[in-house]
Amino acid sequence: MTSMEAQCAPHMAKLKAEAFATVVPDRKPPVKCHAGIGLAKLAVGYEQYGGARGGEIYERTADGWSLLYRVEAGTPTSQLPWKESK
């Protein structure tokens, strides 16, 4: 079991098959699991102090966890990676 899996294990029963996790260093706890991508994007992209909170979004895959997005703290919300790809 990887570190990410160990941290998310207590929450897995509540999650759908398409589970996501976020790592936000200035949040307590820094790692949280989410049932959908929208909640994960909100956790990382939450605007505070003139920019996004920042962090990483991971998707659970058959091989474990895969990094989807990495956002630097302070990134303008209009420049979030999921908004740029539209």
Biopython code that builds the backbone (N, CA, C, O; Angstrom):
import numpy as np
from Bio.PDB.StructureBuilder import StructureBuilder

atoms = [
    (1, "MET", "N", (0.859, -1.176, 0.000)),
    (1, "MET", "CA", (0.000, 0.000, 0.000)),
    (1, "MET", "C", (0.908, 1.244, 0.000)),
    (1, "MET", "O", (1.819, 1.366, 0.819)),
    (2, "THR", "N", (0.635, 2.157, -0.936)),
    (2, "THR", "CA", (1.417, 3.383, -1.009)),
    (2, "THR", "C", (0.990, 4.354, 0.092)),
    (2, "THR", "O", (-0.032, 4.161, 0.751)),
    (3, "SER", "N", (1.789, 5.389, 0.271)),
    (3, "SER", "CA", (1.475, 6.404, 1.279)),
    (3, "SER", "C", (0.116, 7.045, 1.000)),
    (3, "SER", "O", (-0.677, 7.249, 1.919)),
    (4, "MET", "N", (-0.152, 7.364, -0.272)),
    (4, "MET", "CA", (-1.426, 7.984, -0.642)),
    (4, "MET", "C", (-2.581, 7.046, -0.317)),
    (4, "MET", "O", (-3.599, 7.480, 0.222)),
    (5, "GLU", "N", (-2.429, 5.755, -0.641)),
    (5, "GLU", "CA", (-3.489, 4.797, -0.354)),
    (5, "GLU", "C", (-3.730, 4.674, 1.148)),
    (5, "GLU", "O", (-4.877, 4.577, 1.584)),
    (6, "ALA", "N", (-2.673, 4.678, 1.932)),
    (6, "ALA", "CA", (-2.805, 4.572, 3.381)),
    (6, "ALA", "C", (-3.550, 5.773, 3.955)),
    (6, "ALA", "O", (-4.372, 5.617, 4.858)),
    (7, "GLN", "N", (-3.271, 6.966, 3.441)),
    (7, "GLN", "CA", (-3.925, 8.166, 3.953)),
    (7, "GLN", "C", (-5.390, 8.234, 3.548)),
    (7, "GLN", "O", (-6.209, 8.799, 4.272)),
    (8, "CYS", "N", (-5.723, 7.665, 2.402)),
    (8, "CYS", "CA", (-7.107, 7.716, 1.915)),
    (8, "CYS", "C", (-7.940, 6.517, 2.363)),
    (8, "CYS", "O", (-9.166, 6.553, 2.259)),
    (9, "ALA", "N", (-7.306, 5.463, 2.856)),
    (9, "ALA", "CA", (-8.002, 4.227, 3.201)),
    (9, "ALA", "C", (-9.207, 4.420, 4.120)),
    (9, "ALA", "O", (-10.237, 3.788, 3.884)),
    (10, "PRO", "N", (-9.134, 5.261, 5.156)),
    (10, "PRO", "CA", (-10.295, 5.407, 6.035)),
    (10, "PRO", "C", (-11.526, 5.987, 5.332)),
    (10, "PRO", "O", (-12.643, 5.838, 5.827)),
    (11, "HIS", "N", (-11.339, 6.636, 4.203)),
    (11, "HIS", "CA", (-12.439, 7.304, 3.505)),
    (11, "HIS", "C", (-12.963, 6.516, 2.305)),
    (11, "HIS", "O", (-13.974, 6.900, 1.717)),
    (12, "MET", "N", (-12.304, 5.436, 1.935)),
    (12, "MET", "CA", (-12.617, 4.739, 0.689)),
    (12, "MET", "C", (-14.034, 4.183, 0.645)),
    (12, "MET", "O", (-14.628, 4.136, -0.433)),
    (13, "ALA", "N", (-14.591, 3.767, 1.754)),
    (13, "ALA", "CA", (-15.941, 3.200, 1.750)),
    (13, "ALA", "C", (-16.981, 4.222, 1.309)),
    (13, "ALA", "O", (-18.027, 3.847, 0.779)),
    (14, "LYS", "N", (-16.711, 5.500, 1.518)),
    (14, "LYS", "CA", (-17.663, 6.556, 1.176)),
    (14, "LYS", "C", (-17.515, 7.033, -0.262)),
    (14, "LYS", "O", (-18.370, 7.764, -0.762)),
    (15, "LEU", "N", (-16.444, 6.629, -0.928)),
    (15, "LEU", "CA", (-16.146, 7.171, -2.247)),
    (15, "LEU", "C", (-16.705, 6.327, -3.375)),
    (15, "LEU", "O", (-16.889, 5.116, -3.245)),
    (16, "LYS", "N", (-16.968, 6.996, -4.479)),
    (16, "LYS", "CA", (-17.371, 6.324, -5.704)),
    (16, "LYS", "C", (-16.131, 5.712, -6.343)),
    (16, "LYS", "O", (-15.015, 5.926, -5.869)),
    (17, "ALA", "N", (-16.322, 4.964, -7.401)),
    (17, "ALA", "CA", (-15.195, 4.324, -8.071)),
    (17, "ALA", "C", (-14.210, 5.347, -8.633)),
    (17, "ALA", "O", (-13.017, 5.062, -8.739)),
    (18, "GLU", "N", (-14.693, 6.525, -8.991)),
    (18, "GLU", "CA", (-13.815, 7.548, -9.578)),
    (18, "GLU", "C", (-13.262, 8.478, -8.504)),
    (18, "GLU", "O", (-13.463, 9.691, -8.564)),
    (19, "ALA", "N", (-12.581, 7.921, -7.544)),
    (19, "ALA", "CA", (-12.075, 8.686, -6.402)),
    (19, "ALA", "C", (-10.913, 9.590, -6.794)),
    (19, "ALA", "O", (-10.090, 9.250, -7.644)),
    (20, "PHE", "N", (-10.872, 10.743, -6.153)),
    (20, "PHE", "CA", (-9.803, 11.718, -6.350)),
    (20, "PHE", "C", (-9.258, 12.103, -4.986)),
    (20, "PHE", "O", (-9.948, 11.991, -3.973)),
    (21, "ALA", "N", (-8.017, 12.554, -4.971)),
    (21, "ALA", "CA", (-7.402, 13.014, -3.732)),
    (21, "ALA", "C", (-6.692, 14.332, -4.003)),
    (21, "ALA", "O", (-6.194, 14.568, -5.104)),
    (22, "THR", "N", (-6.652, 15.180, -2.992)),
    (22, "THR", "CA", (-5.920, 16.437, -3.111)),
    (22, "THR", "C", (-4.884, 16.512, -2.003)),
    (22, "THR", "O", (-5.081, 16.010, -0.896)),
    (23, "VAL", "N", (-3.775, 17.156, -2.338)),
    (23, "VAL", "CA", (-2.726, 17.445, -1.371)),
    (23, "VAL", "C", (-2.576, 18.962, -1.365)),
    (23, "VAL", "O", (-2.143, 19.555, -2.353)),
    (24, "VAL", "N", (-2.935, 19.580, -0.253)),
    (24, "VAL", "CA", (-2.835, 21.033, -0.091)),
    (24, "VAL", "C", (-1.986, 21.262, 1.162)),
    (24, "VAL", "O", (-2.463, 21.078, 2.281)),
    (25, "PRO", "N", (-0.724, 21.666, 0.970)),
    (25, "PRO", "CA", (0.203, 21.759, 2.104)),
    (25, "PRO", "C", (-0.261, 22.635, 3.264)),
    (25, "PRO", "O", (0.037, 22.318, 4.415)),
    (26, "ASP", "N", (-0.981, 23.727, 3.001)),
    (26, "ASP", "CA", (-1.373, 24.617, 4.100)),
    (26, "ASP", "C", (-2.718, 24.261, 4.726)),
    (26, "ASP", "O", (-3.252, 25.037, 5.520)),
    (27, "ARG", "N", (-3.271, 23.106, 4.382)),
    (27, "ARG", "CA", (-4.558, 22.651, 4.916)),
    (27, "ARG", "C", (-4.306, 21.545, 5.931)),
    (27, "ARG", "O", (-3.313, 20.823, 5.832)),
    (28, "LYS", "N", (-5.195, 21.410, 6.899)),
    (28, "LYS", "CA", (-5.095, 20.321, 7.872)),
    (28, "LYS", "C", (-6.357, 19.496, 7.813)),
    (28, "LYS", "O", (-7.440, 20.032, 8.045)),
    (29, "PRO", "N", (-6.266, 18.225, 7.515)),
    (29, "PRO", "CA", (-5.086, 17.494, 7.091)),
    (29, "PRO", "C", (-4.704, 17.872, 5.659)),
    (29, "PRO", "O", (-5.568, 18.280, 4.884)),
    (30, "PRO", "N", (-3.443, 17.746, 5.300)),
    (30, "PRO", "CA", (-3.014, 18.156, 3.968)),
    (30, "PRO", "C", (-3.545, 17.257, 2.848)),
    (30, "PRO", "O", (-3.654, 17.701, 1.706)),
    (31, "VAL", "N", (-3.875, 16.001, 3.160)),
    (31, "VAL", "CA", (-4.394, 15.071, 2.146)),
    (31, "VAL", "C", (-5.851, 14.772, 2.444)),
    (31, "VAL", "O", (-6.202, 14.389, 3.560)),
    (32, "LYS", "N", (-6.700, 14.950, 1.437)),
    (32, "LYS", "CA", (-8.120, 14.605, 1.567)),
    (32, "LYS", "C", (-8.568, 13.885, 0.313)),
    (32, "LYS", "O", (-8.058, 14.138, -0.778)),
    (33, "CYS", "N", (-9.529, 12.983, 0.475)),
    (33, "CYS", "CA", (-10.127, 12.261, -0.653)),
    (33, "CYS", "C", (-11.462, 12.886, -1.001)),
    (33, "CYS", "O", (-12.160, 13.418, -0.137)),
    (34, "HIS", "N", (-11.814, 12.817, -2.293)),
    (34, "HIS", "CA", (-13.044, 13.436, -2.798)),
    (34, "HIS", "C", (-13.778, 12.452, -3.703)),
    (34, "HIS", "O", (-13.154, 11.643, -4.389)),
    (35, "ALA", "N", (-15.090, 12.524, -3.699)),
    (35, "ALA", "CA", (-15.901, 11.638, -4.521)),
    (35, "ALA", "C", (-15.916, 12.041, -5.988)),
    (35, "ALA", "O", (-16.185, 11.205, -6.852)),
    (36, "GLY", "N", (-15.637, 13.293, -6.284)),
    (36, "GLY", "CA", (-15.677, 13.745, -7.672)),
    (36, "GLY", "C", (-14.585, 14.754, -7.973)),
    (36, "GLY", "O", (-14.017, 15.365, -7.068)),
    (37, "ILE", "N", (-14.301, 14.919, -9.244)),
    (37, "ILE", "CA", (-13.254, 15.843, -9.679)),
    (37, "ILE", "C", (-13.618, 17.291, -9.350)),
    (37, "ILE", "O", (-12.731, 18.102, -9.082)),
    (38, "GLY", "N", (-14.889, 17.619, -9.367)),
    (38, "GLY", "CA", (-15.309, 18.983, -9.072)),
    (38, "GLY", "C", (-14.923, 19.418, -7.672)),
    (38, "GLY", "O", (-14.457, 20.539, -7.467)),
    (39, "LEU", "N", (-15.116, 18.532, -6.714)),
    (39, "LEU", "CA", (-14.742, 18.846, -5.332)),
    (39, "LEU", "C", (-13.224, 18.973, -5.190)),
    (39, "LEU", "O", (-12.733, 19.817, -4.440)),
    (40, "ALA", "N", (-12.499, 18.147, -5.899)),
    (40, "ALA", "CA", (-11.035, 18.223, -5.860)),
    (40, "ALA", "C", (-10.548, 19.542, -6.465)),
    (40, "ALA", "O", (-9.636, 20.170, -5.927)),
    (41, "LYS", "N", (-11.144, 19.959, -7.569)),
    (41, "LYS", "CA", (-10.767, 21.228, -8.195)),
    (41, "LYS", "C", (-11.079, 22.407, -7.276)),
    (41, "LYS", "O", (-10.303, 23.359, -7.200)),
    (42, "LEU", "N", (-12.206, 22.345, -6.585)),
    (42, "LEU", "CA", (-12.546, 23.408, -5.637)),
    (42, "LEU", "C", (-11.529, 23.487, -4.501)),
    (42, "LEU", "O", (-11.154, 24.579, -4.075)),
    (43, "ALA", "N", (-11.088, 22.342, -4.016)),
    (43, "ALA", "CA", (-10.138, 22.321, -2.909)),
    (43, "ALA", "C", (-8.810, 22.974, -3.284)),
    (43, "ALA", "O", (-8.231, 23.706, -2.481)),
    (44, "VAL", "N", (-8.331, 22.718, -4.482)),
    (44, "VAL", "CA", (-7.044, 23.247, -4.932)),
    (44, "VAL", "C", (-7.198, 24.650, -5.520)),
    (44, "VAL", "O", (-6.329, 25.501, -5.334)),
    (45, "GLY", "N", (-8.289, 24.886, -6.221)),
    (45, "GLY", "CA", (-8.482, 26.153, -6.917)),
    (45, "GLY", "C", (-9.167, 27.232, -6.105)),
    (45, "GLY", "O", (-9.383, 28.339, -6.597)),
    (46, "TYR", "N", (-9.511, 26.918, -4.858)),
    (46, "TYR", "CA", (-10.168, 27.898, -3.990)),
    (46, "TYR", "C", (-9.353, 29.183, -3.973)),
    (46, "TYR", "O", (-8.153, 29.166, -3.699)),
    (47, "GLU", "N", (-10.017, 30.300, -4.270)),
    (47, "GLU", "CA", (-9.308, 31.585, -4.357)),
    (47, "GLU", "C", (-9.171, 32.210, -2.975)),
    (47, "GLU", "O", (-10.151, 32.440, -2.267)),
    (48, "GLN", "N", (-7.936, 32.470, -2.624)),
    (48, "GLN", "CA", (-7.639, 33.161, -1.366)),
    (48, "GLN", "C", (-6.457, 34.084, -1.601)),
    (48, "GLN", "O", (-5.515, 33.727, -2.308)),
    (49, "TYR", "N", (-6.506, 35.248, -1.020)),
    (49, "TYR", "CA", (-5.395, 36.199, -1.113)),
    (49, "TYR", "C", (-4.993, 36.497, -2.556)),
    (49, "TYR", "O", (-3.804, 36.600, -2.856)),
    (50, "GLY", "N", (-5.962, 36.634, -3.445)),
    (50, "GLY", "CA", (-5.678, 37.032, -4.815)),
    (50, "GLY", "C", (-5.276, 35.920, -5.756)),
    (50, "GLY", "O", (-4.856, 36.197, -6.879)),
    (51, "GLY", "N", (-5.386, 34.687, -5.344)),
    (51, "GLY", "CA", (-5.054, 33.578, -6.242)),
    (51, "GLY", "C", (-5.498, 32.262, -5.652)),
    (51, "GLY", "O", (-6.045, 32.210, -4.550)),
    (52, "ALA", "N", (-5.257, 31.199, -6.397)),
    (52, "ALA", "CA", (-5.671, 29.865, -5.968)),
    (52, "ALA", "C", (-4.867, 29.408, -4.755)),
    (52, "ALA", "O", (-3.717, 29.804, -4.564)),
    (53, "ARG", "N", (-5.490, 28.576, -3.952)),
    (53, "ARG", "CA", (-4.846, 28.005, -2.767)),
    (53, "ARG", "C", (-3.620, 27.183, -3.169)),
    (53, "ARG", "O", (-2.587, 27.244, -2.502)),
    (54, "GLY", "N", (-3.728, 26.425, -4.240)),
    (54, "GLY", "CA", (-2.618, 25.615, -4.737)),
    (54, "GLY", "C", (-2.596, 24.225, -4.133)),
    (54, "GLY", "O", (-3.156, 23.984, -3.064)),
    (55, "GLY", "N", (-1.941, 23.316, -4.836)),
    (55, "GLY", "CA", (-1.821, 21.940, -4.390)),
    (55, "GLY", "C", (-1.806, 20.999, -5.576)),
    (55, "GLY", "O", (-1.554, 21.412, -6.708)),
    (56, "GLU", "N", (-2.076, 19.744, -5.313)),
    (56, "GLU", "CA", (-2.071, 18.717, -6.344)),
    (56, "GLU", "C", (-3.371, 17.921, -6.299)),
    (56, "GLU", "O", (-3.964, 17.720, -5.240)),
    (57, "ILE", "N", (-3.795, 17.473, -7.480)),
    (57, "ILE", "CA", (-4.984, 16.609, -7.605)),
    (57, "ILE", "C", (-4.526, 15.287, -8.201)),
    (57, "ILE", "O", (-3.856, 15.245, -9.233)),
    (58, "TYR", "N", (-4.906, 14.204, -7.521)),
    (58, "TYR", "CA", (-4.582, 12.853, -7.971)),
    (58, "TYR", "C", (-5.868, 12.097, -8.295)),
    (58, "TYR", "O", (-6.909, 12.320, -7.677)),
    (59, "GLU", "N", (-5.776, 11.204, -9.269)),
    (59, "GLU", "CA", (-6.887, 10.326, -9.627)),
    (59, "GLU", "C", (-6.495, 8.899, -9.280)),
    (59, "GLU", "O", (-5.376, 8.468, -9.560)),
    (60, "ARG", "N", (-7.415, 8.172, -8.674)),
    (60, "ARG", "CA", (-7.151, 6.757, -8.382)),
    (60, "ARG", "C", (-7.285, 5.956, -9.666)),
    (60, "ARG", "O", (-8.290, 6.059, -10.369)),
    (61, "THR", "N", (-6.277, 5.165, -9.967)),
    (61, "THR", "CA", (-6.282, 4.326, -11.166)),
    (61, "THR", "C", (-6.077, 2.873, -10.751)),
    (61, "THR", "O", (-5.905, 2.579, -9.568)),
    (62, "ALA", "N", (-6.094, 1.982, -11.712)),
    (62, "ALA", "CA", (-5.859, 0.566, -11.423)),
    (62, "ALA", "C", (-4.455, 0.338, -10.875)),
    (62, "ALA", "O", (-4.219, -0.628, -10.149)),
    (63, "ASP", "N", (-3.526, 1.222, -11.220)),
    (63, "ASP", "CA", (-2.134, 1.082, -10.776)),
    (63, "ASP", "C", (-1.820, 1.884, -9.519)),
    (63, "ASP", "O", (-0.670, 1.892, -9.078)),
    (64, "GLY", "N", (-2.792, 2.550, -8.937)),
    (64, "GLY", "CA", (-2.566, 3.372, -7.746)),
    (64, "GLY", "C", (-3.086, 4.784, -7.962)),
    (64, "GLY", "O", (-4.251, 4.968, -8.315)),
    (65, "TRP", "N", (-2.238, 5.779, -7.755)),
    (65, "TRP", "CA", (-2.632, 7.177, -7.882)),
    (65, "TRP", "C", (-1.826, 7.844, -8.982)),
    (65, "TRP", "O", (-0.622, 7.620, -9.110)),
    (66, "SER", "N", (-2.499, 8.662, -9.773)),
    (66, "SER", "CA", (-1.862, 9.358, -10.886)),
    (66, "SER", "C", (-2.104, 10.860, -10.737)),
    (66, "SER", "O", (-3.236, 11.292, -10.520)),
    (67, "LEU", "N", (-1.042, 11.647, -10.853)),
    (67, "LEU", "CA", (-1.161, 13.101, -10.746)),
    (67, "LEU", "C", (-1.903, 13.651, -11.953)),
    (67, "LEU", "O", (-1.510, 13.397, -13.092)),
    (68, "LEU", "N", (-2.978, 14.406, -11.712)),
    (68, "LEU", "CA", (-3.730, 15.051, -12.787)),
    (68, "LEU", "C", (-3.309, 16.498, -12.971)),
    (68, "LEU", "O", (-3.040, 16.937, -14.089)),
    (69, "TYR", "N", (-3.252, 17.243, -11.866)),
    (69, "TYR", "CA", (-2.950, 18.670, -11.917)),
    (69, "TYR", "C", (-2.045, 19.060, -10.749)),
    (69, "TYR", "O", (-2.175, 18.543, -9.639)),
    (70, "ARG", "N", (-1.140, 19.970, -11.025)),
    (70, "ARG", "CA", (-0.334, 20.610, -9.973)),
    (70, "ARG", "C", (-0.527, 22.108, -10.157)),
    (70, "ARG", "O", (-0.290, 22.643, -11.240)),
    (71, "VAL", "N", (-0.956, 22.784, -9.096)),
    (71, "VAL", "CA", (-1.241, 24.218, -9.148)),
    (71, "VAL", "C", (-0.392, 24.931, -8.107)),
    (71, "VAL", "O", (-0.424, 24.583, -6.927)),
    (72, "GLU", "N", (0.361, 25.922, -8.542)),
    (72, "GLU", "CA", (1.156, 26.719, -7.618)),
    (72, "GLU", "C", (0.239, 27.669, -6.842)),
    (72, "GLU", "O", (-0.707, 28.218, -7.406)),
    (73, "ALA", "N", (0.516, 27.859, -5.568)),
    (73, "ALA", "CA", (-0.249, 28.801, -4.758)),
    (73, "ALA", "C", (-0.150, 30.189, -5.381)),
    (73, "ALA", "O", (0.926, 30.606, -5.811)),
    (74, "GLY", "N", (-1.268, 30.900, -5.428)),
    (74, "GLY", "CA", (-1.298, 32.247, -5.987)),
    (74, "GLY", "C", (-1.614, 32.309, -7.467)),
    (74, "GLY", "O", (-1.732, 33.401, -8.021)),
    (75, "THR", "N", (-1.756, 31.159, -8.125)),
    (75, "THR", "CA", (-2.111, 31.142, -9.546)),
    (75, "THR", "C", (-3.466, 31.819, -9.728)),
    (75, "THR", "O", (-4.418, 31.488, -9.021)),
    (76, "PRO", "N", (-3.569, 32.769, -10.672)),
    (76, "PRO", "CA", (-4.879, 33.380, -10.931)),
    (76, "PRO", "C", (-5.894, 32.303, -11.327)),
    (76, "PRO", "O", (-5.570, 31.387, -12.082)),
    (77, "THR", "N", (-7.104, 32.418, -10.821)),
    (77, "THR", "CA", (-8.103, 31.386, -11.095)),
    (77, "THR", "C", (-8.413, 31.263, -12.583)),
    (77, "THR", "O", (-8.834, 30.198, -13.035)),
    (78, "SER", "N", (-8.213, 32.329, -13.350)),
    (78, "SER", "CA", (-8.440, 32.253, -14.797)),
    (78, "SER", "C", (-7.360, 31.432, -15.497)),
    (78, "SER", "O", (-7.523, 31.068, -16.662)),
    (79, "GLN", "N", (-6.257, 31.134, -14.803)),
    (79, "GLN", "CA", (-5.147, 30.376, -15.403)),
    (79, "GLN", "C", (-5.008, 28.967, -14.837)),
    (79, "GLN", "O", (-3.984, 28.315, -15.042)),
    (80, "LEU", "N", (-6.030, 28.493, -14.128)),
    (80, "LEU", "CA", (-5.989, 27.130, -13.620)),
    (80, "LEU", "C", (-5.918, 26.153, -14.786)),
    (80, "LEU", "O", (-6.565, 26.386, -15.807)),
    (81, "PRO", "N", (-5.163, 25.080, -14.674)),
    (81, "PRO", "CA", (-4.935, 24.193, -15.833)),
    (81, "PRO", "C", (-6.195, 23.601, -16.435)),
    (81, "PRO", "O", (-6.238, 23.369, -17.643)),
    (82, "TRP", "N", (-7.218, 23.349, -15.642)),
    (82, "TRP", "CA", (-8.445, 22.780, -16.195)),
    (82, "TRP", "C", (-9.270, 23.835, -16.913)),
    (82, "TRP", "O", (-10.163, 23.484, -17.685)),
    (83, "LYS", "N", (-9.004, 25.110, -16.686)),
    (83, "LYS", "CA", (-9.693, 26.172, -17.426)),
    (83, "LYS", "C", (-8.969, 26.493, -18.717)),
    (83, "LYS", "O", (-9.601, 26.878, -19.701)),
    (84, "GLU", "N", (-7.642, 26.340, -18.730)),
    (84, "GLU", "CA", (-6.849, 26.623, -19.919)),
    (84, "GLU", "C", (-7.069, 25.606, -21.016)),
    (84, "GLU", "O", (-6.939, 25.939, -22.194)),
    (85, "SER", "N", (-7.405, 24.351, -20.657)),
    (85, "SER", "CA", (-7.534, 23.296, -21.655)),
    (85, "SER", "C", (-8.854, 23.349, -22.407)),
    (85, "SER", "O", (-9.087, 22.530, -23.297)),
    (86, "LYS", "N", (-9.721, 24.293, -22.068)),
    (86, "LYS", "CA", (-11.017, 24.398, -22.766)),
    (86, "LYS", "C", (-10.872, 25.119, -24.079)),
    (86, "LYS", "O", (-11.855, 25.298, -24.798)),
]
sb = StructureBuilder()
sb.init_structure("model")
sb.init_model(0)
sb.init_chain("A")
sb.init_seg("    ")
for serial, (resi, resn, name, xyz) in enumerate(atoms, 1):
    if name == "N":
        sb.init_residue(resn, " ", resi, " ")
    sb.init_atom(name, np.array(xyz, "f"), 0.0, 1.0, " ", f" {name:<3s}", serial, name[0])
structure = sb.get_structure()
